[in-house]
Amino acid sequence: MKPYRPARVAELLKQEISQIIHYELEDRRIKPATVTHVKVSPDLRHARVYVTITGSREEIDQTVHGLNRAAGFIRHQLYPRLRLRFIPELKFYYDDTLEVAARIDELLAETAKDPED
């Protein structure tokens, strides 16, 4: 298998999963989520899907849980769209990169404001 294939499949999964989440999932417990990154195993059997969600921690946890419960439906929707022999098992995770970056910016701003002499 070519070494760049998992990256290509990951990008394709990211696009298609985003479409499915926004237009085809009808579960009211699932808040709108943005797919930020997909990481596919080298054998293309498993995919980690990272999403960002706005809302409280409870809403985030509920949405990630709902997405994991809907993974079978999402895989079923992916099958006719992708030309793959196997659709990877999907596991959804909350991507807290933006929160971490915002916290680092806050800390840097505090240190720039209060220089210690």
N, C-alpha and C positions, 0 to 999 in steps of 0.2 A: 504494500500500500504506500502511496506517496506521502511524504511527511507533511505536506501542506493540506491534505484532504480534511483532517479534523477541523482546521481553522475555517476552511470553506464551508463545511457542513455546519459549524457553529454559527457562522454569519447568516446562513440560510435559515437555520432554526430560529435565530433571534428575530428575523423579519416575520416569519410565519407565525410564531408564537405570539408576537405583539399583535398581529392582526386578529388572531383567535381570541385573545384576552379582551381586546377592545370591542370587537363586533359580534362575537358568537357566544361568549359566556353570559348566561342570564341569571347567575346566582347573585342575589342581592347582598349576600354577606361579603362578597369579594369586591373590594374597592378598586378603582382604576389603578393599574400597576404599569410601570414602564420597565421593559426588559432592558437592562443595562449591559449584560454580558452573558454569554453562554460558553461554558467550557465542556468540551466533548472528550471522552476517553479515546486513546489511540485506536481501540478496536471498534469505535463508533457505537458501542452498546449502551453507554450511560452518558447523560448530559446533566450538568449542574446549571440551572437557570437562575441568574441573579436579577432581582427586581427591586425597584424603589417604589415606595408607597408613601403618600402623604397622609398624616393622621396621627392619632394617639398610638401608644405602644400596643394597646389592646387591639385596635383596628389593624395594625400592621401584623400582629401575630395571627389574628383571625383570617386575614387575607392570605397570608403565606400558607396557613393550614388549609384554607379553601382551595388554593391553587394546587397544593399537593393532592388533595382529594379529587380534583378535577383533572389530574395528570392523564388518566386513562382516556377521558373524553378528548383532551388536547392531542394525545398521540393518535387517536382514531381520526381526528380531523387532519392531522399532518400526513397521514398515509397517502391519500390521493394527490396531495400537493407536491410531495417530494419524490424523487426518483431514487429511492434507497431500498435496498433489500430488507433492511431492518430499521425501524424507527427506534431511536434510543429511549431507554427508560429515563423519564424526566423527574428531577428533584428540584424543588424551588427553594431559594434562600433569599433572605432580605439582604440587600446591599447597603451597608451603612457608610460607604465611602464618603458620601457628601456630608454626613454628620461629622465624621472624623476630620475632614478637611475644614469644615466650619469651626470646629473646636480648636484646631491648630492655628487658624487665622486669628481667632480670639486671643489665644495665648501670645502669639507674636505681636498683636496690637497692644496687649497689656505690657509686654516687656519694652516695646518701643516708646510707650507713654511714660513709664516710670523707670528711667535709666538709673541704675545704682552707681553712685560716684565713689 
